Amino acid sequence: MDAEPFTEAEREILARHFSNVDEPIFALTAMPDVVKGALFSRYSRSPKDLRRLFLDEFYDANADAGAAAMSAASVERAESFYERVLVEYGDDSVAQLVGAHVAVEGASNVLTKVLEWGRLMNYLEQSTRYIPYTDRPGGRWRYHVPAEVQGGPLERRFIETMDAAFEAYAAAFEPMKAYLQGRFPRGPEDSPAVYRRSINARACDVLRGLLPAATTSNVGLFGTAQAFEALLLRLRAHPLAEAREAGDRLLTELRKVIPVFMRRVDQPDRGGAWTAYLRDTAASFAQAAAGVDVPGGRAAEGPSVELTEFDPEGETKVVAAALYPESDAPDAALLAAARALAPAQRAALLRAYAGERGNRRHKPGRAFERTSYRFDIVADYGAFRDLQRHRMLTLDWQPLSPALGYDVPEEVAACGLADAWHAVMRRGAALHDALRAAGLARVAPYAVPMACRIRFYMQLNAREAMHLIELRTTPQGHPSYRWVGREMHRLIDEVAGHHAIAAAMRFVGAEDGPRLERLAAERASEAKRRARA
């Protein structure tokens, strides 16, 4: 490809806004996201080189030649272009070309699940695994008091119950660390810093079950304008006041950075109609579902993973899908050919397709997406929070409540904290029931401690199952979700009978005895720091 000819003056301009001037592959630099997005969108309808298009249609000749940033005039041109495309043509795809970084602080663990619902965004959440909730910023513990409770007859009880849970957590932290230090003494190969971080992480792991779902966290969001628009519509339609307030505040801030893409969110005939649809549909279906009699109830004796749906021919279909790009035959013929193979032949093909995986990041191709699994899972809320962040699959959950019981880590009883643990669970359950009795069923989950179990399903193809299971069974993972991952793997092998697919998951962590989960990771991190020094 011949490079576009530019004058020396043009090359000087381009050098400030592109990573190179002559090569056919280059990055955009030193220009606002809104201009980058508009430039790419215009690119799809122009025969010009992108750098020529920039000079002809987006560069402001009146801008200071030495300025790294584009002028306001260039931004105005870009926004005018978006306005025309979005409003006149209704081309939503242009909203995929501009993104924003937003922080949401002080969000309850109920709200974080709402924020992290969307598949096409990226999230980074403050972790209860590594940050002790023993401090009191501003003189109060870190939890959210729902607006629906404030000023009502249950407000004082809500605050007292939350305070008691946090006080129990804080009081248990040092005794738990002392117990863990006695159980896992520091070895000569570990520095005091590595050992201290490992002990703190394990204490956080054990005690996070005391924290209620009202516990606040900070979430970093990155997404396209289109993804943020979808998030805002869901927040504005949500039954919880915390979610709706977050939506209003988020819209205010996004209008400061990507304003043109936020104009439709609260327009009555666009975002308003969409929000009404989401709200009204949810309400009408809840009413319809209330009339369905489902036998069985919610009773559960402990954590469980059940494989409720799979394709007995799953491995055969994966083989057919793997053969597809290597053949000129139609899909149906390839499936027939795969069926005609002996099981050992299919297994050999799947081994070859998966290849010699050197680590869990080496994934086989998309043929593994041909078959899928549906799991019905009961696990503690803390484990659910971690698993819920896997977005390239289908996941939904039932309301958090004390009805399925709660987990008690063995370390809690071992260091004499069982009575305090059970007391927090009882108070949380009682507050939950009181909120429901007061007509605040949607608010009641805020009161429930994270040790309580929740039922949810995960439906995912074999390729995503490989990613999730191998990641969530790594030695540094939390024991609760590591157990879930191992059970999922066992069921794929033993119940679905997909032995070759299960065998391809080479990096599933094995069950092992009690230990400091973070110790190996902390050792590796310290070794890397020393190597860089």
C-alpha positions in Angstrom: 0.0 0.0 0.0 1.4 3.3 -1.1 1.6 6.0 1.7 -0.5 9.1 1.2 1.7 12.0 0.2 1.8 14.8 2.7 3.5 18.2 2.6 6.1 19.0 5.3 3.6 21.3 7.0 1.0 18.5 7.0 3.5 16.0 8.3 4.3 18.3 11.2 0.6 18.5 12.1 0.1 14.8 11.8 3.1 13.9 13.9 1.3 15.5 16.8 -1.8 13.4 16.5 -0.7 10.0 15.0 2.0 7.6 16.1 3.5 7.7 12.6 3.0 9.5 9.3 4.2 7.0 6.7 3.1 3.4 7.8 -0.2 1.8 7.0 -0.8 0.9 10.6 -0.8 3.7 13.2 -2.4 4.8 16.4 -4.3 8.0 17.1 -2.7 10.2 19.8 -3.3 13.5 21.5 -6.9 14.1 20.4 -10.1 13.9 22.4 -12.1 10.6 22.3 -15.0 12.3 20.7 -12.8 13.4 17.8 -11.3 9.9 17.4 -14.7 8.3 17.3 -16.1 10.8 14.8 -13.0 10.4 12.6 -13.5 6.6 12.5 -17.2 6.9 11.9 -16.6 9.3 9.0 -13.8 6.9 7.8 -16.4 4.2 6.9 -18.1 6.5 4.4 -15.1 8.1 2.8 -12.5 6.9 0.3 -9.8 9.0 2.0 -6.8 7.9 4.1 -7.6 8.5 7.7 -4.9 11.0 8.1 -6.0 12.9 5.0 -9.6 12.8 6.3 -8.3 14.3 9.6 -6.6 17.2 7.8 -9.5 17.9 5.5 -12.4 17.7 7.9 -11.3 17.7 11.5 -8.1 19.6 11.9 -8.5 23.2 13.1 -6.0 25.4 11.4 -6.5 28.1 13.9 -5.4 25.9 16.8 -2.1 26.6 18.5 0.5 24.6 16.4 2.3 23.7 19.6 -0.7 22.5 21.5 -1.1 18.8 22.2 -4.8 18.9 22.5 -7.3 19.6 19.8 -9.2 22.9 19.8 -12.8 23.4 20.9 -13.7 23.9 17.2 -12.5 20.4 16.3 -14.6 18.9 19.1 -17.6 20.9 18.0 -17.2 19.6 14.4 -17.1 16.0 15.8 -20.1 16.5 17.9 -22.0 18.0 15.0 -21.2 15.0 13.0 -22.4 12.7 15.7 -25.6 14.7 16.1 -26.3 14.3 12.4 -25.6 10.6 12.3 -27.4 9.7 15.5 -30.5 11.9 15.0 -30.9 12.0 11.3 -29.8 8.5 10.4 -30.3 6.7 13.7 -27.0 4.9 13.3 -26.3 3.6 16.8 -23.0 2.0 15.7 -21.2 5.3 15.9 -21.8 5.2 19.7 -19.4 2.2 19.8 -16.5 4.4 18.8 -16.3 6.6 21.8 -15.8 5.5 25.4 -15.5 6.9 28.9 -13.9 6.0 32.2 -16.2 6.6 35.2 -15.7 5.8 38.9 -18.7 5.0 41.1 -17.8 5.2 44.8 -19.8 4.2 47.8 -21.9 1.7 45.9 -23.5 -1.0 47.9 -22.8 -4.6 47.0 -26.4 -4.7 45.8 -25.8 -1.9 43.4 -22.5 -3.2 42.1 -24.3 -6.3 40.7 -26.6 -4.0 38.8 -23.7 -1.9 37.5 -21.9 -5.1 36.4 -24.7 -6.7 34.5 -23.8 -5.5 31.0 -21.6 -7.7 28.8 -19.9 -5.0 26.8 -18.3 -3.0 29.5 -15.2 -3.4 31.7 -15.3 -3.3 35.5 -12.8 -3.1 38.3 -14.3 -3.5 41.8 -12.8 -2.9 45.2 -12.2 -6.3 46.7 -13.4 -7.5 50.0 -10.7 -10.1 49.7 -7.8 -7.7 50.1 -9.2 -4.6 51.8 -10.1 -4.9 55.5 -13.4 -3.2 56.4 -12.1 -2.3 59.8 -11.9 1.5 59.5 -14.7 4.1 60.0 -14.2 6.9 57.5 -16.1 10.0 58.7 -16.9 8.2 61.9 -19.2 5.5 60.4 -18.8 2.0 59.0 -18.8 1.6 55.2 -22.4 0.6 54.4 -25.3 2.1 52.5 -28.6 3.0 54.2 -31.3 2.6 51.5 -33.4 5.7 50.9 -36.5 3.5 51.2 -35.5 2.9 54.9 -34.4 6.4 55.8 -36.9 8.3 57.9 -39.0 5.1 58.4 -39.7 2.9 61.4 -37.0 0.5 60.5 -34.2 3.0 60.0 -32.8 2.7 63.5 -33.0 -1.0 63.5 -31.2 -1.2 60.1 -28.4 1.0 61.3 -28.0 -0.9 64.6 -27.9 -4.2 62.7 -25.3 -3.0 60.2 -23.2 -1.5 63.0 -23.3 -4.8 64.9 -22.1 -6.7 61.9 -19.2 -4.4 61.2 -18.3 -4.3 64.9 -18.2 -8.1 64.9 -16.0 -8.1 61.7 -13.6 -5.6 63.1 -13.4 -7.3 66.5 -12.6 -10.6 64.8 -9.9 -9.4 62.5 -6.9 -9.4 64.9 -7.9 -12.7 66.6 -8.3 -14.3 63.2 -4.9 -13.1 62.0 -3.3 -14.4 65.3 -5.0 -17.8 64.7 -3.8 -17.9 61.1 -0.2 -17.0 62.1 -0.2 -19.9 64.6 -1.6 -22.3 62.0 0.6 -21.1 59.2 4.0 -19.9 60.6 6.2 -17.8 58.4 8.8 -19.9 56.5 12.4 -18.8 56.1 11.9 -18.3 52.4 9.2 -15.6 52.9 9.8 -12.0 53.7 7.8 -10.3 56.4 5.9 -8.3 53.8 4.9 -11.3 51.7 3.8 -13.2 54.8 1.9 -10.2 56.2 -0.1 -9.7 53.0 -0.9 -13.4 52.7 -2.2 -13.5 56.3 -4.3 -10.4 55.8 -5.8 -11.8 52.6 -6.7 -15.0 54.3 -8.3 -13.1 57.2 -10.3 -11.1 54.7 -11.3 -14.3 52.9 -12.6 -15.9 56.1 -14.4 -12.9 57.6 -16.0 -11.4 54.6 -19.1 -13.5 55.2 -19.9 -11.2 58.2 -20.2 -8.2 55.9 -23.8 -7.4 54.8 -24.8 -6.8 51.2 -25.2 -3.2 52.1 -21.4 -2.9 52.4 -20.1 -0.2 50.1 -17.5 -0.6 47.4 -15.9 1.4 44.6 -16.3 0.4 41.0 -14.3 1.6 38.0 -16.3 1.4 34.7 -15.0 1.7 31.2 -17.3 1.3 28.2 -18.5 2.7 24.9 -21.1 5.4 24.8 -23.6 2.8 23.6 -22.9 0.6 26.6 -23.3 3.5 29.0 -26.6 4.4 27.4 -27.9 0.9 27.9 -26.6 1.0 31.6 -28.4 4.3 32.2 -31.7 3.0 30.9 -31.5 0.0 33.2 -30.6 2.1 36.2 -33.4 4.6 35.5 -35.9 1.7 35.4 -34.6 -0.1 38.4 -36.9 -0.5 41.5 -34.2 0.4 44.0 -33.7 4.1 44.8 -29.9 3.6 45.0 -29.8 2.4 41.4 -32.0 5.3 40.1 -29.9 7.9 42.0 -26.7 6.4 40.6 -28.2 6.6 37.1 -29.0 10.3 37.6 -25.5 11.1 38.8 -23.9 9.0 36.1 -25.9 10.8 33.4 -24.8 14.2 34.8 -21.1 13.2 34.7 -21.2 11.6 31.3 -22.8 14.7 29.8 -19.6 16.5 30.8 -17.4 14.1 28.7 -19.6 12.6 25.9 -22.6 14.9 25.9 -23.8 14.3 22.4 -24.3 10.6 23.1 -26.4 11.2 26.3 -29.0 13.4 24.7 -31.4 10.5 24.0 -31.3 9.0 27.5 -34.1 11.1 29.0 -35.9 12.2 25.9 -39.6 11.2 26.4 -39.9 9.5 23.0 -36.5 7.7 23.1 -34.9 6.9 26.5 -38.0 7.7 28.4 -40.1 5.2 26.3 -37.3 2.6 26.7 -37.1 3.0 30.4 -40.8 2.8 30.8 -40.8 -0.4 28.7 -38.1 -2.0 31.0 -39.9 -0.9 34.2 -43.4 -1.8 33.1 -42.4 -5.2 31.7 -40.6 -6.2 34.8 -43.6 -5.2 37.0 -46.1 -7.0 34.8 -44.1 -10.2 34.6 -43.5 -10.2 38.4 -47.3 -10.1 38.8 -47.8 -12.8 36.2 -45.1 -15.0 37.7 -46.7 -14.7 41.2 -49.6 -16.8 40.0 -47.4 -19.8 39.0 -47.3 -22.6 41.6 -43.8 -24.1 41.7 -43.4 -27.1 44.0 -40.2 -27.7 45.8 -39.5 -24.5 47.7 -36.1 -22.9 48.5 -34.7 -25.4 51.0 -31.0 -26.2 50.6 -28.8 -28.1 52.9 -25.6 -26.6 51.7 -23.7 -25.4 48.7 -24.5 -27.3 45.5 -23.8 -27.3 41.8 -26.2 -29.2 39.5 -25.8 -29.7 35.8 -29.4 -29.2 34.6 -28.9 -29.1 30.8 -26.3 -30.4 28.3 -26.1 -31.9 24.8 -25.3 -35.6 24.9 -23.8 -35.1 21.4 -21.8 -32.1 22.5 -18.4 -33.5 21.8 -19.5 -34.8 18.4 -20.7 -31.4 17.4 -17.5 -29.8 18.6 -15.6 -32.1 16.4 -17.8 -31.2 13.4 -17.3 -27.5 14.2 -13.5 -28.0 14.4 -13.5 -29.7 11.0 -15.5 -26.9 9.4 -12.7 -24.5 8.4 -10.6 -27.4 7.2 -13.2 -28.7 4.8 -15.4 -27.6 1.9 -18.3 -29.7 3.0 -21.6 -28.3 4.4 -22.3 -28.3 8.1 -24.7 -31.2 8.0 -22.2 -33.4 6.2 -19.5 -32.6 8.7 -21.8 -33.5 11.6 -22.7 -36.8 9.9 -19.0 -37.6 9.4 -18.2 -36.8 13.1 -21.0 -39.1 14.1 -19.5 -41.9 12.1 -16.2 -41.7 13.8 -15.3 -44.0 16.7 -15.2 -42.3 20.2 -11.4 -42.7 20.3 -11.1 -41.0 16.9 -13.2 -38.0 18.1 -11.2 -37.8 21.3 -8.0 -37.7 19.3 -9.3 -35.0 17.1 -10.2 -32.9 20.1 -6.8 -33.4 21.7 -5.2 -32.2 18.5 -7.6 -29.2 18.3 -6.8 -28.2 21.9 -3.1 -28.6 21.3 -0.3 -28.6 23.8 -1.6 -25.8 26.1 1.3 -24.3 27.9 -0.9 -22.4 30.4 -4.5 -21.5 31.0 -4.4 -18.5 28.7 -3.8 -20.9 25.7 -7.4 -21.5 24.6 -8.6 -23.8 21.8 -10.6 -22.2 18.9 -14.3 -21.4 18.6 -15.4 -25.0 17.8 -15.6 -25.4 21.6 -18.5 -22.9 21.5 -20.6 -25.4 19.7 -21.8 -27.1 22.9 -23.0 -25.6 26.2 -23.9 -26.3 29.8 -26.4 -24.9 32.2 -25.6 -25.1 35.9 -27.9 -24.4 38.9 -25.7 -23.3 41.7 -26.2 -22.6 45.4 -23.2 -20.8 46.9 -22.5 -18.1 49.5 -23.0 -14.5 48.3 -19.3 -13.7 48.4 -18.6 -16.5 45.9 -21.5 -15.4 43.7 -20.1 -11.8 43.6 -16.9 -13.1 42.0 -18.5 -15.5 39.6 -21.1 -12.9 38.5 -18.4 -10.8 36.9 -17.9 -13.3 34.1 -20.0 -11.6 31.4 -19.6 -13.6 28.2 -22.1 -16.1 29.3 -25.7 -16.1 30.6 -26.2 -15.7 34.3 -29.2 -14.7 36.5 -30.0 -15.0 40.2 -32.8 -15.2 42.7 -33.3 -12.6 45.5 -30.7 -12.8 48.2 -32.2 -14.0 51.5 -31.4 -16.1 54.5 -33.7 -18.9 53.3 -30.9 -21.1 52.0 -28.8 -20.9 55.1 -25.2 -19.7 55.5 -21.6 -21.0 55.5 -19.3 -21.0 58.5 -15.6 -21.3 57.6 -13.8 -23.8 59.8 -11.4 -21.1 61.0 -14.3 -19.3 62.6 -15.0 -22.1 65.0 -11.4 -22.9 65.5 -10.5 -19.5 66.9 -13.6 -19.1 69.0 -15.7 -16.8 66.9 -18.6 -19.1 66.1 -21.1 -17.4 68.6 -20.4 -14.0 67.1 -20.8 -15.3 63.6 -24.1 -16.9 64.3 -25.3 -13.8 66.1 -24.6 -11.6 63.0 -26.4 -14.1 60.8 -29.5 -14.1 63.1 -29.7 -10.4 63.2 -29.3 -10.0 59.5 -32.0 -12.6 58.9 -34.4 -11.0 61.3 -33.9 -7.5 59.7 -34.4 -9.1 56.3 -37.7 -10.6 57.4 -38.8 -7.3 59.0 -38.2 -5.4 55.8 -40.2 -7.9 53.8 -43.0 -7.7 56.3 -43.0 -3.9 55.9 -43.5 -4.2 52.2 -39.8 -3.6 51.4 -39.0 -6.9 49.7 -36.7 -5.2 47.1 -34.7 -3.6 49.9 -34.5 -6.7 52.2 -31.3 -8.1 50.5 -29.3 -5.2 51.8 -29.6 -6.7 55.3 -28.3 -10.2 54.4 -24.7 -11.1 55.3 -22.4 -12.4 52.5 -22.0 -15.8 54.2 -25.7 -16.4 53.3 -26.3 -18.5 50.2 -27.9 -17.5 47.0 -29.2 -19.5 44.1 -28.1 -18.6 40.6 -27.6 -20.2 37.2 -24.8 -20.0 34.7 -25.2 -21.1 31.1 -22.0 -21.2 29.1 -20.4 -22.9 26.2 -17.4 -25.2 26.6 -14.9 -22.5 25.7 -16.1 -20.1 28.3 -16.4 -23.0 30.8 -12.7 -23.7 30.2 -11.9 -20.0 30.9 -14.0 -19.7 34.0 -13.2 -23.1 35.6 -9.5 -22.8 35.1 -9.4 -19.2 36.4 -11.6 -19.8 39.4 -9.8 -22.9 40.6 -6.3 -21.4 40.7 -4.6 -21.8 44.0 -4.9 -18.2 45.0 -8.7 -18.2 44.5 -11.2 -18.1 47.3 -12.1 -21.6 48.5 -15.9 -21.1 48.0 -15.7 -20.5 44.2 -12.8 -22.8 43.8 -15.1 -25.6 44.9 -17.8 -24.4 42.5 -15.4 -24.5 39.6 -14.2 -28.0 40.5 -17.7 -29.3 40.7 -18.6 -27.8 37.3 -15.6 -29.6 35.8 -16.5 -32.9 37.5 -20.1 -32.7 36.1 -18.9 -32.0 32.6 -16.8 -35.1 32.8 -18.9 -37.5 34.8 -22.5 -36.4 34.1 -22.4 -34.9 30.6 -19.8 -37.6 29.6 -17.8 -35.0 27.8 -14.5 -36.6 28.8 -12.4 -35.1 26.0 -13.6 -31.6 26.7 -13.0 -32.1 30.4 -9.5 -33.4 29.6 -8.7 -30.4 27.5 -9.2 -28.3 30.7 -5.6 -29.1 31.8 -5.3 -26.3 34.3 -8.2 -27.0 36.7 -6.9 -26.6 40.2 -7.0 -29.7 42.4 -8.6 -29.9 45.9 -6.0 -29.4 48.6 -5.8 -28.9 52.3 -6.0 -25.6 54.2 -3.3 -23.1 53.4 -2.6 -19.4 52.6 -4.1 -19.0 49.2 -2.3 -15.8 48.3 1.2 -17.0 49.5 2.4 -18.3 46.2 1.1 -15.3 44.3 2.8 -12.9 46.8 6.1 -14.8 46.5 5.9 -14.6 42.7 5.1 -10.8 42.8 8.1 -10.2 45.2 10.4 -12.1 42.9 9.4 -10.0 39.9 9.9 -6.8 42.0 13.4 -7.9 42.9 14.2 -8.8 39.3 13.2 -5.3 38.2 15.2 -3.6 41.0 
